Amino acid sequence: MKPQKGRLFEAVNGVLLGLLALLMIFPFWNVLVTSLSSPHLVFEGQLLLWPKGWSTIAYDTVFKNQQFIQTFKNTIFVTVIGTALSMLLTTTLAYPLSKKSVHGSTVMLFIAFFTMLFSGGIIPSYLLVKELHMLNTLWALIVPSALSVFNLMIMVSFFRSVPAELEESAKMDGCNDIGVLARIIVPISLPVIATLTLFYAVSKWNIFFQAVMYNSAVDKMTLQVLLRQILVQMTNEAVDAAMSGDAPRIGVSVKMAMIVIATVPILLIYPFLQKYFAKGTMIGSIKG
């Protein structure tokens, strides 16, 4: 039996954590409720906790856009291929840089860190992408940002925390460096791999500035750019006619619908990585 003070502490702690969780959930719940409510009720501020005058007019405004399906496919392509390429580069570069016995690894790590402090700037980046003939292609959103030095540092720190005995025993069994990485290091590095995969996926999914700067082709547009355009074009005559009387008031509902559309797909990935996430963000800081 636990002491009475211990049970009281757990009860109070549970209540406080529950209230904190509700405070975190409420903003997104409010966004969802607003997006599913009648625009004129939203405009008049009559909502509290539940949708009123259920309406999908805000989602219809977004989904009926002719470019939505193509931009959604583009965003999925950039997210999936970009994340896979980023993880491949980060893992294969972090492994040799984590070995102090590799000649030049310290210098290379410093050079990588230097790029976090100083960069060429927007204009040189644009000129480089242009010279590589990647303008108006989805690869312009994948290749230039394929490697994050911050994520690289996290993985290097994690790899350095792996006991050297594991690698030595694998090499005694005949594994080369690639075999050690693929068969030993990667399987025990799932926490940090899952964490960095989530970091990269969120970054690729929400990419906006690069999509505006490098792409002007309509068929290469990403979801975030399209959602912004829909918001800007909502006052056009075609939209006003389609929305009839709700046109002047639908703005807030469409904004909220955009937030839901842009957030839910990437949010669905989190439950699959949750068991690795907390461990992966901390374990790399134990040593290194």
Stockholm file with secondary structure:
# STOCKHOLM 1.0

chainA/1-288         MKPQKGRLFEAVNGVLLGLLALLMIFPFWNVLVTSLSSPHLVFEGQLLLWPKGWSTIAYDTVFKNQQFIQTFKNTIFVTVIGTALSMLLTTTLAYPLSKKSVHGSTVMLFIAFFTMLFSGGIIPSYLLVKELHMLNTLWALIVPSALSVFNLMIMVSFFRSVPAELEESAKMDGCNDIGVLARIIVPISLPVIATLTLFYAVSKWNIFFQAVMYNSAVDKMTLQVLLRQILVQMTNEAVDAAMSGDAPRIGVSVKMAMIVIATVPILLIYPFLQKYFAKGTMIGSIKG
#=GR chainA/1-288 SS CCCHHHHHHHHHHHHHHHHHHHHHHHHHHHHHHHHTSCHHHHHTTCCSSSCSSCCCHHHHHHHTSTTHHHHHHHHHHHHHHHHHHHHHHHHHHHHHHTCTTSTTHHHHHHHHHHHHHCCCCHHHHHHHHHHTTCTTSGGGGTSTTSCCHHHHHHHHHHHHTSCHHHHHHHHHTTCCHHHHIIIIIHHHTHHHHHHHHHHHHHHHHTCCHHHHHHCCCGGGCCHHHHHHHHHHHTTSHHHHHHHGGGGGGCHHHHHHHHHHHHHHHHHTTHHHHHHHHHHHHHHTTSCC
#=GC SS_cons         CCCHHHHHHHHHHHHHHHHHHHHHHHHHHHHHHHHTSCHHHHHTTCCSSSCSSCCCHHHHHHHTSTTHHHHHHHHHHHHHHHHHHHHHHHHHHHHHHTCTTSTTHHHHHHHHHHHHHCCCCHHHHHHHHHHTTCTTSGGGGTSTTSCCHHHHHHHHHHHHTSCHHHHHHHHHTTCCHHHHIIIIIHHHTHHHHHHHHHHHHHHHHTCCHHHHHHCCCGGGCCHHHHHHHHHHHTTSHHHHHHHGGGGGGCHHHHHHHHHHHHHHHHHTTHHHHHHHHHHHHHHTTSCC
//
